[in-house]
């Protein structure tokens, strides 16, 4: 195995940076965008922002419960 010299390391580093920049337009094909679809929860949090609390279910089903004091 050949030794990695400083110029080779710099060249490989720049090549990896160029590859990552060039692959930005194709990143949506690998990792799709995710959008929030439960606006009701967000509206309830914003409605009672002063006295609100959030409870996240730890059972793994992803439920989110909000409590409002007003």
C-alpha positions in Angstrom: 0.0 0.0 0.0 1.4 3.4 -1.0 1.8 6.2 1.5 -0.6 9.1 1.4 1.4 12.3 0.9 0.1 15.7 1.7 -0.6 16.7 -2.0 -2.6 13.5 -2.5 -4.6 14.1 0.7 -5.4 17.6 -0.4 -6.4 16.4 -3.9 -8.7 13.7 -2.5 -10.2 16.1 0.0 -11.0 18.6 -2.7 -12.4 15.8 -4.9 -14.8 14.8 -2.1 -15.9 18.3 -1.5 -16.6 18.7 -5.3 -18.5 15.5 -5.3 -20.7 16.5 -2.4 -21.4 19.9 -4.0 -22.2 18.3 -7.4 -24.6 15.8 -5.8 -26.8 18.4 -4.1 -29.4 18.5 -6.9 -29.8 14.7 -6.7 -30.1 14.5 -2.9 -33.9 14.5 -3.0 -33.8 11.2 -4.8 -31.9 9.6 -1.9 -33.5 11.3 1.1 -37.0 12.7 0.3 -38.3 15.9 1.9 -40.7 15.6 4.8 -43.5 18.1 5.5 -45.6 18.6 8.6 -49.1 17.3 8.1 -50.7 17.8 11.5 -51.4 21.5 11.7 -54.0 21.1 14.4 -51.4 20.3 17.0 -49.3 23.4 15.9 -52.4 25.6 16.1 -53.3 24.4 19.6 -49.7 25.0 20.8 -49.7 28.5 19.3 -53.2 29.3 20.8 -52.2 28.6 24.4 -48.4 29.4 24.2 -48.3 31.0 27.6 -49.6 28.0 29.6 -48.9 25.1 27.3 -47.1 21.9 28.0 -46.3 19.1 25.6 -46.3 15.4 26.4 -44.7 12.9 24.0 -45.7 9.3 24.3 -42.6 7.1 24.8 -44.3 3.9 23.6 -43.0 4.4 20.2 -46.2 5.2 18.4 -45.4 8.9 18.1 -48.4 10.5 19.8 -48.2 14.1 20.9 -50.5 15.5 23.5 -50.8 19.2 24.3 -52.3 20.7 27.5 -53.5 24.3 27.8 -54.2 26.1 31.1 -56.5 28.7 29.7 
